C-alpha cells in the first residue's frame, strides 16, 4: 500500500510541476490553440482534484461560476474555502465567449451555481461548455479518468 501511495504522490508532483509550463504557453495562445489548452488545463486540474480527494480522504469541490472556475476544500471549521498557493487549483478565468451549459453528476443535472464534489470514490460527471467555436464536453468516468470531446 505504501508503494501505491508513493507512486500517486510522485505522479501528483509531476503534474504540479508541469502546470507552470502549460500556463505560460496558454497566456500567448489564441484561437483553437487557446480552446484546446484551456480545456486541457481544466481536465488536468479536475483529474488531480478527484485523485487528491480520494487519496487524502478529504473532499474537494469544483465551483463553476460565470467566466471562471475554482477549487474549494473544507477547512477545519467545515467551511468551503478556495484552495490557494497551488498552481493546479488556482482560480482560472475563461475566454470571454465561454459559458457553462449543463453539469451532470452521476447522470443527474446539477443546479446552478454549479459545484462538483469529489470525495472517496471516482465521480461520473459531464460538464457541457458552449463557445463561439462550438460545444465541448469535459467528462469523468467511474474509474477516475477525465477527458474532453468536441460536440
C-alpha positions in Angstrom: 0.0 0.0 0.0 2.9 2.4 0.7 4.2 1.8 -2.8 0.9 2.8 -4.3 0.7 5.9 -2.2 4.3 6.8 -3.2 3.5 6.3 -6.9 0.4 8.5 -6.6 2.4 11.2 -4.8 5.1 11.2 -7.4 2.5 11.4 -10.2 0.8 14.4 -8.5 4.2 16.1 -8.1 5.0 15.7 -11.8 1.6 17.0 -12.8 2.0 20.0 -10.4 5.4 20.9 -11.9 4.2 20.6 -15.5 1.4 23.1 -14.8 3.7 26.2 -15.0 4.8 25.5 -18.5 1.3 25.0 -19.8 0.1 28.1 -18.1 2.9 30.2 -19.7 2.1 28.8 -23.1 -1.6 29.3 -22.8 -1.1 33.0 -22.0 0.2 33.6 -25.5 -2.3 31.3 -27.3 -5.3 32.4 -29.3 -7.9 30.7 -31.4 -8.2 26.9 -31.5 -4.9 26.5 -29.5 -6.4 28.6 -26.7 -9.5 26.5 -26.6 -7.5 23.2 -26.6 -5.1 24.4 -23.9 -7.9 25.8 -21.7 -9.7 22.5 -21.9 -6.6 20.5 -21.2 -5.8 22.7 -18.1 -9.4 22.2 -16.8 -9.2 18.4 -17.4 -5.8 18.1 -15.7 -7.0 20.1 -12.7 -10.2 18.2 -12.3 -8.3 14.8 -12.6 -5.8 15.9 -9.9 -8.7 17.2 -7.6 -10.5 13.9 -7.9 -7.4 11.9 -7.2 -6.3 14.0 -4.3 -9.7 13.9 -2.7 -9.6 10.1 -2.9 -6.0 9.7 -1.6 -6.3 12.2 1.2 -9.9 11.3 2.1 -10.9 15.0 2.2 -13.5 16.3 -0.2 -12.6 18.9 -2.9 -15.2 20.7 -5.0 -15.1 22.4 -8.4 -17.0 25.7 -8.4 -18.1 26.8 -11.9 -19.1 30.4 -12.0 -19.8 32.8 -14.9 -16.5 33.4 -16.6 -14.3 31.4 -14.2 -13.8 28.2 -12.2 -12.0 27.5 -8.9 -11.4 24.6 -6.5 -12.5 24.7 -2.9 -11.9 22.5 0.1 -13.3 22.1 3.6 -11.4 23.9 6.3 -11.2 22.7 9.9 -14.4 24.7 10.7 -16.3 22.9 8.0 -16.5 25.9 5.6 -15.7 25.7 1.9 -12.6 27.9 1.2 -10.7 28.5 -2.0 -7.5 26.4 -2.5 -4.7 28.9 -2.7 -0.9 28.7 -3.3 -1.3 25.7 -5.6 -0.9 26.3 -9.4 -3.0 23.3 -10.3 -6.0 24.6 -8.3 -5.6 28.3 -8.9 -8.8 30.2 -9.9 -9.0 30.5 -13.7 -10.8 32.9 -15.9 -12.4 31.5 -19.0 -12.3 33.0 -22.5 -14.9 35.7 -22.9 -17.3 33.8 -25.1 -17.4 30.6 -22.9 -20.4 29.6 -20.8 -21.3 26.5 -18.8 -24.4 24.9 -20.3 -25.2 21.9 -18.1 -23.4 20.0 -15.4 -24.3 16.4 -14.6 -23.1 14.2 -11.7 -23.9 10.5 -11.8 -26.5 11.3 -14.6 -28.3 13.9 -12.6 -28.3 17.6 -13.5 -26.6 19.9 -11.0 -28.4 23.1 -10.3 -26.7 26.5 -10.7 -24.5 27.6 -9.2 -22.6 24.6 -10.4 -20.5 22.7 -7.9 -19.0 19.2 -8.5 -17.9 17.4 -5.3 -15.0 14.9 -5.4 -14.6 12.5 -2.5 -13.5 9.0 -1.6 -14.8 7.4 -4.9 -14.4 8.5 -8.5 -17.2 10.7 -9.8 -19.0 10.1 -13.1 -19.8 13.6 -14.5 -20.1 15.8 -17.6 -19.6 19.5 -18.0 -21.0 20.9 -21.2 -19.4 24.1 -22.4 -20.6 26.4 -25.2 -18.1 28.6 -27.1 -18.3 30.7 -30.2 -16.4 27.9 -31.9 -18.7 25.1 -30.8 -19.6 22.9 -27.9 -17.3 20.8 -25.8 -17.9 18.2 -23.0 -15.5 17.6 -20.2 -16.3 14.2 -18.7 -15.2 11.9 -15.9 -15.9 8.2 -15.7 -16.4 5.8 -12.8 -12.8 4.8 -13.0 -11.5 8.3 -12.4 -10.4 9.1 -15.9 -11.1 12.6 -17.1 -11.1 13.9 -20.8 -12.8 16.2 -23.2 -14.5 15.9 -26.5 -15.9 18.3 -29.1 -19.6 18.0 -29.9 
